[in-house]
Amino acid sequence: MNRLLKLAIVALVASCGGGSYKAPRNLDNACALVSERPAYFSAMKRAERRWGVPVHVQMAAIHQESKFVGDARTPHQYALGVIPIGRQSSAYGYSQALDGTWEEYMRETGNRRAKRNDIDDATDFMGWYMDGSSKALGISRWDARSQYLAYHEGRSGFARGSYRSKDWLVRVSANVGQRAQMYRAQLASCGRT
């Protein structure tokens, strides 16, 4: 095998591995987003069919959590401003799921090979979590604002009302609710409902 052919094979294999976790170009237009990343829409539709959580609610929560960056992580924390001491939390991937909650999801669903940086698994996780919040707390699967509060604070935190003392979180959840409604209208306008 000549050297050029070997290099071409290595380049081809390298381009297939790892995946690109960059955000789509236009996060403010649901139609452009699903046109650019049809696999995202397919994954969200599957989660919607399985768990009953609408695509626009999933989209708004993923936008808030990771801006659709598959390998998103929380920032590092530093002691004395320069010594790295770890990340703020174990949140990772599209859904920013924590280690413990992700393990619970894998156990309960039997999806032992699930990966937080895989859009199919991340949307299924989000649907699973929001379905659980609907059953445990009576939150409508269509209520993006309240679902986000329960997602961020955990179900017991939501039940205690821990978010009430966090004005910033109340504002963020309102933004998630508004974005969900914007995404819903946009998806209807391009026939993606």
C-alpha distance (Angstrom), angle and dihedral (degrees) to the residues before:
residue distance angle dihedral
M1 . . .
N2 3.75 . .
R3 3.77 122.1 .
L4 3.82 95.9 -111.7
L5 3.81 92.2 54.0
K6 3.82 91.0 49.7
L7 3.80 90.1 51.6
A8 3.81 91.2 49.4
I9 3.82 91.3 51.7
V10 3.81 92.0 49.0
A11 3.82 90.6 48.9
L12 3.82 91.3 49.1
V13 3.80 93.2 49.4
A14 3.82 91.5 46.1
S15 3.80 91.5 51.0
C16 3.82 91.1 54.4
G17 3.79 96.9 50.4
G18 3.75 131.3 79.9
G19 3.76 98.9 12.5
S20 3.76 128.7 -127.9
Y21 3.76 114.9 -85.8
K22 3.79 97.5 -174.9
A23 3.78 118.5 131.6
P24 3.80 119.8 -103.2
R25 3.81 114.0 -98.3
N26 3.82 100.2 -112.1
L27 3.80 113.7 38.3
D28 3.80 93.0 168.8
N29 3.81 95.2 63.1
A30 3.80 116.0 63.4
C31 3.81 92.6 -167.4
A32 3.80 92.5 53.4
L33 3.79 90.3 45.0
V34 3.80 94.9 53.8
S35 3.79 91.0 41.5
E36 3.80 90.2 54.7
R37 3.83 94.0 41.5
P38 3.83 108.9 26.8
A39 3.81 89.9 167.8
Y40 3.82 88.7 65.5
F41 3.79 91.7 56.3
S42 3.82 92.2 45.7
A43 3.81 90.9 51.1
M44 3.81 92.2 49.0
K45 3.81 92.4 47.8
R46 3.82 89.6 52.8
A47 3.81 90.4 50.2
E48 3.82 89.8 47.2
R49 3.82 91.4 52.9
R50 3.81 92.3 46.6
W51 3.81 101.1 41.3
G52 3.81 105.7 17.6
V53 3.82 95.0 -121.4
P54 3.83 109.0 137.6
V55 3.80 120.0 -120.1
H56 3.80 93.4 -118.7
V57 3.82 91.5 55.6
Q58 3.81 91.3 50.2
M59 3.81 91.2 46.5
A60 3.80 93.8 51.6
A61 3.82 92.5 48.6
I62 3.82 93.1 47.4
H63 3.80 89.6 47.6
Q64 3.80 90.0 54.5
E65 3.78 95.5 43.0
S66 3.82 102.5 44.0
K67 3.81 110.6 -8.6
F68 3.84 83.9 -120.1
V69 3.82 93.1 -62.5
G70 3.81 105.8 144.8
D71 3.80 97.5 -153.3
A72 3.81 97.6 39.2
R73 3.80 116.2 150.9
T74 3.76 134.7 -179.2
P75 3.81 115.5 -97.6
H76 3.79 123.0 -90.2
Q77 3.78 119.0 -100.6
Y78 3.79 120.4 -134.7
A79 3.79 132.8 -154.1
L80 3.79 113.4 -139.5
G81 3.78 86.7 1.8
V82 3.83 94.9 -76.3
I83 3.82 112.5 50.4
P84 3.82 111.1 86.1
I85 3.82 111.6 -132.8
G86 3.80 101.5 173.4
R87 3.76 138.7 -82.0
Q88 3.80 126.9 -48.2
S89 3.81 90.4 -112.7
S90 3.80 143.0 -18.7
A91 3.83 91.3 -97.1
Y92 3.79 110.6 138.6
G93 3.78 142.5 165.1
Y94 3.78 135.5 12.5
S95 3.80 93.3 -36.4
Q96 3.82 96.5 36.5
A97 3.79 88.3 -131.1
L98 3.80 116.8 -178.6
D99 3.81 119.1 -123.3
G100 3.80 95.4 -110.5
T101 3.80 95.7 46.5
W102 3.81 90.9 46.3
E103 3.81 90.4 52.1
E104 3.81 89.8 49.9
Y105 3.82 89.5 51.5
M106 3.81 92.5 50.4
R107 3.81 91.2 48.3
E108 3.81 96.0 47.0
T109 3.81 96.9 43.4
G110 3.81 97.4 36.6
N111 3.79 88.8 -126.4
R112 3.82 93.4 135.6
R113 3.82 94.3 162.5
A114 3.80 95.4 52.7
K115 3.80 116.8 136.7
R116 3.77 125.4 -157.9
N117 3.81 91.4 -142.0
D118 3.83 91.7 56.8
I119 3.81 112.1 92.4
D120 3.82 92.8 -146.8
D121 3.79 92.5 54.2
A122 3.81 94.0 40.1
T123 3.80 93.8 53.0
D124 3.79 91.6 44.2
F125 3.81 88.4 51.5
M126 3.79 91.4 49.9
G127 3.81 91.4 48.9
W128 3.81 90.6 48.0
Y129 3.80 92.3 50.0
M130 3.80 95.4 45.9
D131 3.81 91.7 45.3
G132 3.80 87.7 53.5
S133 3.81 90.5 49.8
S134 3.77 89.5 50.6
K135 3.80 91.7 52.3
A136 3.81 97.1 40.9
L137 3.79 100.2 37.8
G138 3.79 104.9 22.4
I139 3.82 93.0 -118.5
S140 3.79 113.1 156.1
R141 3.80 112.9 -115.8
W142 3.83 85.7 -131.3
D143 3.84 94.1 56.0
A144 3.80 100.0 94.7
R145 3.81 93.4 175.8
S146 3.80 96.6 55.3
Q147 3.80 93.3 36.7
Y148 3.80 88.7 55.0
L149 3.81 92.2 49.7
A150 3.82 90.4 52.0
Y151 3.81 90.0 44.8
H152 3.80 92.7 51.5
E153 3.81 99.4 39.7
G154 3.78 98.3 32.9
R155 3.78 121.8 -116.7
S156 3.79 95.6 -80.6
G157 3.82 90.7 48.0
F158 3.78 90.4 50.4
A159 3.81 91.3 48.0
R160 3.83 89.5 51.8
G161 3.81 90.6 47.6
S162 3.81 93.3 -121.9
Y163 3.81 90.0 157.2
R164 3.81 91.4 65.0
S165 3.80 91.0 78.9
K166 3.82 91.8 49.3
D167 3.80 108.1 77.6
W168 3.80 91.1 176.6
L169 3.82 91.2 56.4
V170 3.80 92.6 47.7
R171 3.84 87.7 53.7
V172 3.81 91.7 47.3
S173 3.81 92.0 49.7
A174 3.82 90.2 50.0
N175 3.82 88.0 52.8
V176 3.81 89.9 50.6
G177 3.81 89.5 52.0
Q178 3.81 92.0 49.3
R179 3.81 92.1 47.0
A180 3.80 90.6 50.3
Q181 3.80 90.4 54.3
M182 3.82 90.5 47.1
Y183 3.82 90.9 50.0
R184 3.81 90.8 46.8
A185 3.82 92.3 54.1
Q186 3.80 92.0 44.9
L187 3.80 93.6 49.2
A188 3.82 89.7 50.0
S189 3.81 90.7 50.5
C190 3.82 91.9 56.4
G191 3.80 95.6 40.2
R192 3.81 96.5 -108.5
T193 3.81 99.5 127.9
